[in-house]
Amino acid sequence: MKKLLDTAAISFGHYVRKFFEVIRNYSLFMWELCKNIPGAFRNFHTTVEQMYLMGVTSIPVVCAASIATGAIMAWQLAYQFGDMIPLVFVGMAVGKSVMVELCPILTAMVLAGRVGASMCSELGTMAVTEQLDAYKVLGLNPYKFLLAPRLIATVVMLPILTVISIFVGILGGYVTAHLYKEVTFHVFFYGVRMFYQDWDFFVGLIKAALYGYFIASYACFFGYTTHSGAEGVGKNTKATVVAGMTSILIGGFVLSKLLLV
């Protein structure tokens, strides 16, 4: 029994030490990356290209997720309210929920799986095939030409995608409420406007920008530090998605506590 406890303690200590080592390496990596962000604007076409690849190409999947989110939210609220609460509150609840919480989080989750994994695997493949070393030999800074444009593009495009997601989510909620519960356009959007506050909208955009930072920073860090060939690429891609989604959930809760008081 004592031997088993000793082994468990040693394993736990190993993982704790490894965790703090990753935190230290991530902090140093991000410091170096942030120092090179101004240089990325001198090659802004690279950032624009990444905005297209990460943002514009993600619009269809974001819209699909948003329609489903708004539709499910409206149906559940209308069903739960029944004849007890006026259906005008369906629009109010859908508008508030998708604007502050659901659309920012679900859009970030979609991009964490789609963009974060793709970005990490791309950079990881470049790392294990020594393409990043080739950049350095040619006198090109990978932080400036590869990593900073990806970080900027994700932080900028995620709030834009969130705006689209909010619009589509509310529209999907209205269509569902109208078709299945006969909630009229006037009643639904009167509810949306009833308790609308500009601050709610900005909170959603602030969250989206933070989520974009999480997604891109983890993808760049784990991709850039990949080793051990194809196995390392798969391992770090999984770490990127897990770390990104965990940070999105925790960060969303913390920001809600700080900003919605």
Secondary structure as GFF3:
##gff-version 3
##sequence-region A 1 261
A	DSSP	alpha_helix	2	35	.	.	.	ID=ss1
A	DSSP	alpha_helix	37	40	.	.	.	ID=ss2
A	DSSP	three_ten_helix	41	43	.	.	.	ID=ss3
A	DSSP	alpha_helix	44	54	.	.	.	ID=ss4
A	DSSP	three_ten_helix	56	58	.	.	.	ID=ss5
A	DSSP	alpha_helix	59	81	.	.	.	ID=ss6
A	DSSP	alpha_helix	88	97	.	.	.	ID=ss7
A	DSSP	pi_helix	98	102	.	.	.	ID=ss8
A	DSSP	alpha_helix	103	111	.	.	.	ID=ss9
A	DSSP	pi_helix	112	116	.	.	.	ID=ss10
A	DSSP	alpha_helix	117	128	.	.	.	ID=ss11
A	DSSP	alpha_helix	131	137	.	.	.	ID=ss12
A	DSSP	alpha_helix	142	142	.	.	.	ID=ss13
A	DSSP	pi_helix	143	147	.	.	.	ID=ss14
A	DSSP	alpha_helix	148	181	.	.	.	ID=ss15
A	DSSP	alpha_helix	185	194	.	.	.	ID=ss16
A	DSSP	alpha_helix	198	224	.	.	.	ID=ss17
A	DSSP	alpha_helix	229	259	.	.	.	ID=ss18
###
